[in-house]
Amino acid sequence: MRFETKAIHVGQAPDPSTGAVVIPIYQTSTYAQEDAGVHKGHEYTRTSNPTRDALQTCLAALEGGTHGLAFGSGLGAITTVLTMFKAGDHIVCGDDVYGGTFRLFDKVFKHLGIEFGYVDTSHPDRVAKAIQPNTRMVWMETPTNPLLKISDIRAIAAITKAAKVLLAVDNTFMSPALQRPLELGADIVMHSTTKYIGGHSDVVGGFLAVADPELHTRLKFLQNAVGAVPGPFDSWLTLRGLKTLAIRMAAHERNAVTIAAWLAKHPHVEAVLHPSLPSHPGHLIQKSQASGFGGVMSVRVHGGLEAARRVCRSTQLFFLAESLGGVESLIEHPAIMTHASIPPETRTALGITDNLIRLSVGIENVADLMEDLDAALSARS
Ligand SMILES: *Cc1c(COP(=O)(O)O)cnc(C)c1O
C-alpha cells in the first residue's frame, strides 16, 4: 500500500459490531470485564483506547515505523521521551529548536539533573564533537523553527549509531508526507500533531513513532506511567486530519514555493528563509532527504522591529497567531511570540532578529495570499 492509501485504510477497518466506516469515538474511561482479568484487550483508557489505537497504528505506518504512541500534546510526547533518562545523562540538542522544547529542557529537565549541550545540527561534525561518554540522545529538528536550517539526517544517524546514542527527530515541519526520518536512520520520530497532521487548527496533540519493538515497549510503559495521553475525541479529530494529509501538504507546498520565490524579489523584503530557494544553504540536503520543502518560511523585512510588527498586524487573510500547519495561513513574530522564552542575547546570536516574521502558508488561493502580503508589506501604519 502506498502513502495516500495507508492514510485512509491502515488501522481503520470498518467497525466489526456496526459496519461504521469511520472509527467511532470510544468516549469511555473503562471497559467491562467478563471475569476478573478477562477483557477484550482494553482495561482503562490511559493504557489503551480503540480510537487512539487506530491513530497510533495509522500514523506509525505513515512514518515507516512499526509502532506509534499518541500524546495529549507535542510537549507531552517530548516529556515522555525525556523520562527515559536520569540525572547525569547528557542530551545533545539543536540550538534552534522549537521554543517550548528549549524551555522544557532548560527550565524543567535541567533542574532534574539531565545535562544538555546545544549545537547547530546543520553541521554534523559539531554534533559528533558534542557527544560525550554520558550522552544518551541527540534531539534535532529539520527544518528548524523559525530559521529553516536543514540538517543531514543520514549523516547524523551515522554518528549516533557509531556512538550508540539515540537519534530523535522532531518531524513536525515536514510531516511524513514529505520526510520520514526513521527510513533515514533515526530511532524516534516526534510530532506535534497540532500542526500539519491534525491540519485544521482544532486539536492539540503529540506523537512518537519508532521502528524498534524494544524501544516501543519502553516508551509505551512510559506513555501509561506518565499519563500524557490524548482523549478519544482528540484522537479521532487527529485521525480525521491525517486522512487528507497528503493532498493538504501538496497544496501547502505549492503555495509556499510560489510565495517564497516571489517574496525573495519583493522590494520591502531583505531575505527569505525557505529551503525551496536554490540560495538556501540546505537546499540540496533537503532535496536528498525529503520530497518537498514544506509550508513554513521566515522573512526578514526592511525597516526593523516596527516594520515587522506593522506587516504582522496588517495582513487580512494571514491571521496573526502562533502555531502553524493548519489550512489557514498564519503570520507571527518569533522574537515577541513563539520564541520569547529564549533569552534576547541567545535569540540575536541565533539570528532570530527583530525584523524576522514567520509565515505558515495555508491552502487558500495563492493569488489571494500574495495580494494580502503585498498590501501588508506596503502598509504605512
Ligand atoms: C508546536 C511544536 C511543538 C510542541 O507541540 P505542542 O503540540 O504545542 O505541545 C514541538 N515542536 C515543534 C516543531 C512545534 O512546531
The ligand as a MOL file (V3000), in Angstrom:
LIG
                    3D

  0  0  0     0  0            999 V3000
M  V30 BEGIN CTAB
M  V30 COUNTS 15 15 0 0 0
M  V30 BEGIN ATOM
M  V30 1 C 4.2310 23.0990 18.1980 0
M  V30 2 C 5.5150 22.3910 18.1900 0
M  V30 3 C 5.9340 21.5920 19.2660 0
M  V30 4 C 5.1130 21.4670 20.5370 0
M  V30 5 O 3.9220 20.8120 20.3270 0
M  V30 6 P 2.5580 21.1330 21.1620 0
M  V30 7 O 1.5660 20.2830 20.4600 0
M  V30 8 O 2.3060 22.5960 21.0390 0
M  V30 9 O 2.8230 20.7360 22.5650 0
M  V30 10 C 7.1400 20.9290 19.1510 0
M  V30 11 N 7.9090 21.0440 18.0520 0
M  V30 12 C 7.5500 21.8110 17.0050 0
M  V30 13 C 8.4530 21.9040 15.8250 0
M  V30 14 C 6.3630 22.5170 17.0430 0
M  V30 15 O 6.0230 23.2840 15.9970 0
M  V30 END ATOM
M  V30 BEGIN BOND
M  V30 1 1 1 2
M  V30 2 1 2 3
M  V30 3 2 2 14
M  V30 4 1 3 4
M  V30 5 2 3 10
M  V30 6 1 4 5
M  V30 7 1 5 6
M  V30 8 2 6 7
M  V30 9 1 6 8
M  V30 10 1 6 9
M  V30 11 1 10 11
M  V30 12 2 11 12
M  V30 13 1 12 13
M  V30 14 1 12 14
M  V30 15 1 14 15
M  V30 END BOND
M  V30 END CTAB
M  END
